[in-house]
Amino acid sequence: LIAISHEQASIRVFDVIHNENYVLSLLDPRHMAAPNDTIDQIRFVSSTKVLLGITNKHRCVLWKYKYSQRSHSPLLHHVSTENDWVVLPPISLQQNICHIDGGVSSQFYHSDEIAIAVVAERASAVDSNCNAMPASSSSSSSSLSAEIEKSSELKVFCETQLHYRYCNGYSFIQFAPNRLLICFEDKMKKIRTPFTILIVASAANLVFVSNREQAQLYRIERDSAPSKVCEWSELQCSLACMRVLCDTNNNNNNNDAAKVTEALTASPPPAVDIVACYRQHLKIYNGNGSLKSTL
């Protein structure tokens, strides 16, 4: 397959074996494209089979090729179409991009999870008189390249793994990097955090969320939005779990619906411990956010 960008709102892909071609459009609503945006750069990451596109309005759009067999012989008989590509969530870069590349994320060591590196230009290259530097000669071009290199920065984006779990009648579904959907009984509640949710733990009607550097604890309410119980501005953890210290009256109840009702109506609310693991240490916090002990 050969992909070509014409600085338009699409990429044209040619299947040279079967003499076919088709268009991957930026107008697909899953790209959430800005009006009149166009694709200026493209790059294919062979290790993850992801096609990257940098747009004129400083966004990165992504398509993932569905087929990933180690042997490519079956694909020789397959006529490629636009349905072979899956649209991935876009990335807002908000800066001029000089270069982009990607590959398998060393954080996860898995071929389905990617990392994207971009070199972003901080400011336009200028001379000592604050005028834009021309690139008409090789010497001036070298000076311009050197100046841009000094005023650029490297950014690395890693794929966020969305969480989902079920615990004692509650379903937790992460549908965006910083948003969590909670389903119980016939109700749906949402939590929005100021950070990307990387860790989710729950017990009774409490849910703990963290980005490995800070954390928040929420209480799930039946007739109102989840309320924030406490917040840690600095809490390093790579794993976390919660345990209920004192159950409500029916300790032997195995019915999830009954557990939800008990947790929502318990007075006072169930006491819990939050266990956070970081490197060689386990830190145990109570439901008020205070540190109880370190192991």
C-alpha positions in Angstrom: 0.0 0.0 0.0 1.1 3.5 -0.8 -0.4 6.5 1.1 -0.2 10.0 -0.4 -1.2 13.4 1.1 -2.1 16.3 -1.1 -2.4 18.9 1.8 -6.1 18.3 1.7 -8.6 16.9 4.2 -7.8 13.4 3.2 -5.1 10.8 2.4 -5.3 8.7 -0.7 -4.2 5.1 -0.4 -3.1 3.0 -3.4 -3.3 -0.8 -3.5 -0.7 -1.4 -6.2 -1.1 -5.1 -6.3 -4.8 -5.0 -7.2 -4.7 -1.6 -8.9 -7.3 0.0 -6.5 -7.3 3.2 -4.5 -9.5 4.8 -1.9 -9.6 7.8 0.5 -9.1 8.1 4.3 -11.0 11.3 5.1 -10.4 13.8 7.9 -14.1 14.5 7.8 -14.9 11.3 9.7 -16.5 12.6 12.9 -14.3 10.3 15.0 -11.3 12.6 14.1 -13.2 15.6 15.7 -11.5 17.7 13.0 -11.5 21.5 13.1 -13.2 23.3 10.2 -11.1 23.7 7.0 -8.3 21.6 8.5 -5.9 19.8 6.1 -3.2 17.1 6.5 0.3 18.4 6.0 2.5 15.4 7.0 2.0 11.7 7.1 4.0 8.8 8.5 3.4 5.1 8.7 4.6 3.3 11.8 5.3 -0.3 10.6 5.8 -1.8 14.1 2.3 -0.9 15.2 0.7 -0.5 11.7 -0.5 3.0 12.5 -0.7 5.8 10.0 -0.1 9.2 11.5 -1.2 12.5 10.0 -0.2 16.0 11.2 -2.8 18.7 10.3 -2.5 22.3 9.5 -4.2 23.2 12.9 -1.6 21.3 14.9 -3.4 18.0 15.6 -2.3 14.4 15.1 -4.9 12.1 13.5 -4.4 8.3 13.5 -5.6 5.3 11.6 -4.7 1.7 12.6 -4.5 -1.0 9.9 -6.6 -4.0 11.1 -4.4 -6.8 9.7 -1.3 -7.7 11.7 -0.4 -11.3 10.7 3.2 -12.1 10.8 2.9 -13.8 7.4 1.8 -11.3 4.7 1.0 -14.0 2.1 -2.8 -14.0 2.9 -2.9 -10.2 2.4 -1.7 -10.6 -1.2 -5.1 -11.9 -2.1 -7.0 -9.3 -0.1 -8.2 -6.1 -1.9 -7.6 -3.2 0.5 -10.4 -0.8 1.3 -11.0 2.1 3.7 -12.7 -0.4 6.0 -9.3 -2.0 6.7 -8.4 1.1 8.8 -9.7 1.9 12.3 -9.8 5.6 13.4 -8.0 6.1 16.7 -8.6 9.2 19.0 -6.8 12.3 17.8 -4.1 14.2 19.7 -4.1 18.0 20.1 -0.5 19.2 19.8 -1.1 23.0 19.8 2.3 23.7 18.3 4.0 23.7 14.9 5.4 20.2 14.3 8.8 19.9 12.7 9.0 16.1 12.8 6.9 13.1 13.9 7.7 9.4 14.5 6.3 6.5 16.5 6.8 2.9 17.6 6.0 0.3 20.2 5.9 1.9 23.6 8.8 0.6 25.8 6.5 1.2 28.8 4.2 -1.6 27.8 6.2 -3.9 25.5 3.2 -4.8 23.6 2.7 -4.5 19.8 -0.9 -3.1 20.2 0.2 -0.1 22.3 2.1 2.7 20.7 4.1 5.8 21.6 4.3 8.9 19.4 7.2 11.3 19.5 7.0 14.8 18.0 9.5 17.6 17.7 7.6 20.8 18.2 8.9 24.2 17.2 8.7 26.7 20.1 9.1 29.9 18.1 10.0 31.1 14.6 13.7 31.4 13.8 14.8 35.0 13.8 18.1 36.8 13.3 19.7 39.4 15.6 17.3 42.1 14.2 14.3 40.0 15.0 13.6 39.4 11.3 12.7 36.0 9.8 15.8 34.3 8.5 15.8 33.5 4.8 16.7 30.0 3.5 17.9 31.0 0.0 21.5 29.7 0.4 23.0 26.6 1.9 24.7 28.7 4.6 21.6 30.5 5.6 19.7 27.2 5.5 22.2 25.7 7.9 21.8 28.6 10.2 18.0 28.3 10.1 18.2 24.6 10.9 20.5 25.2 13.8 18.3 28.0 15.2 15.1 25.8 14.9 16.9 22.9 16.6 17.8 25.1 19.5 14.2 26.4 19.8 12.4 23.0 19.5 11.3 20.5 22.1 10.6 16.8 22.1 7.2 15.5 23.3 6.3 11.8 23.7 2.7 10.6 23.8 1.8 7.2 25.1 -1.4 5.4 24.5 -3.8 5.6 27.4 -5.4 2.3 28.5 -9.1 2.8 29.4 -10.2 0.9 32.5 -13.3 -1.2 33.1 -14.3 -3.2 36.1 -17.2 -4.6 38.0 -17.3 -4.8 41.8 -20.2 -5.5 44.2 -23.0 -4.2 41.9 -21.0 -1.3 40.4 -19.7 -1.1 36.9 -16.9 1.3 36.2 -16.1 2.3 32.6 -13.5 4.8 31.6 -14.7 6.4 28.3 -12.2 9.2 28.1 -8.7 9.8 29.5 -10.1 11.8 32.5 -13.7 10.6 32.6 -15.2 7.6 34.4 -18.8 6.3 34.0 -20.4 4.5 37.0 -23.4 2.3 36.5 -25.5 0.8 39.3 -29.1 -0.2 39.8 -30.8 1.8 37.0 -28.5 4.9 37.4 -25.5 6.3 35.6 -23.0 8.7 37.2 -20.0 10.4 35.8 -16.7 11.6 37.3 -14.4 14.1 35.6 -10.8 14.5 37.0 -8.2 17.1 36.3 -5.7 14.4 35.3 -5.5 11.3 33.1 -6.9 8.3 35.0 -4.4 5.5 35.1 -5.5 3.6 38.3 -9.0 2.8 39.4 -9.8 1.0 42.7 -13.2 0.7 44.5 -14.9 -0.6 47.6 -18.5 -0.2 48.9 -19.7 3.1 47.3 -16.2 4.7 47.1 -13.9 4.9 44.1 -10.3 5.8 44.1 -8.6 7.3 40.9 -5.0 8.3 40.3 -2.6 9.2 37.6 0.3 7.7 39.6 1.3 11.1 41.0 -1.9 12.5 42.4 -5.2 11.0 43.4 -8.8 11.6 44.3 -11.4 9.6 46.3 -15.1 9.9 45.4 -18.3 8.8 47.2 -21.1 7.5 44.9 -24.4 9.0 45.7 -27.8 7.7 44.6 -29.6 10.9 44.0 -26.8 13.3 43.3 -23.5 13.5 41.5 -20.5 11.7 43.0 -18.9 13.8 45.8 -15.2 14.2 46.3 -14.2 12.9 49.7 -10.5 13.8 49.6 -7.6 14.6 47.3 -3.9 13.9 47.3 -1.9 16.5 45.4 1.2 14.3 45.8 0.7 10.5 46.0 3.1 8.3 44.0 1.7 4.8 43.3 1.9 2.2 40.6 -0.9 0.0 42.0 -3.8 0.6 44.4 -6.6 -1.4 46.1 -9.2 -0.7 48.7 -10.7 -2.8 51.5 -13.8 -2.3 53.7 -13.0 -2.3 57.4 -16.5 -2.5 58.8 -19.4 -4.0 56.8 -23.0 -2.9 57.2 -25.4 -5.1 59.1 -25.7 -8.0 56.7 -22.1 -9.2 56.4 -23.0 -12.4 54.8 -25.1 -10.9 52.0 -23.8 -12.2 48.6 -26.4 -10.3 46.5 -24.8 -7.4 44.6 -28.0 -5.3 44.5 -28.3 -5.6 48.2 -24.7 -4.6 48.7 -25.2 -1.5 46.6 -28.3 -0.5 48.7 -26.4 -1.1 51.9 -23.4 1.0 50.9 -25.6 3.9 49.7 -27.7 4.0 52.8 -25.1 3.1 55.4 -24.7 5.7 58.2 -22.0 6.5 58.9 -20.4 5.5 55.5 -18.3 2.3 55.4 -14.8 2.8 56.7 -12.1 1.8 54.1 -8.4 1.5 53.8 -6.6 2.5 50.6 -3.4 0.6 49.9 -1.0 2.3 47.5 2.0 0.5 46.2 5.1 2.4 44.9 8.4 0.6 44.4 9.4 -1.3 47.6 6.7 0.4 49.8 3.1 -0.1 50.6 1.4 3.0 52.1 -2.0 2.6 53.8 -4.4 5.6 53.9 -7.8 5.9 55.6 -10.9 7.3 53.9 -10.1 10.8 55.1 -6.8 10.8 53.2 -4.5 10.5 56.3 -1.5 8.1 56.1 -1.9 5.3 58.6 1.2 3.2 58.1 4.0 2.3 55.7 5.2 -1.2 55.0 
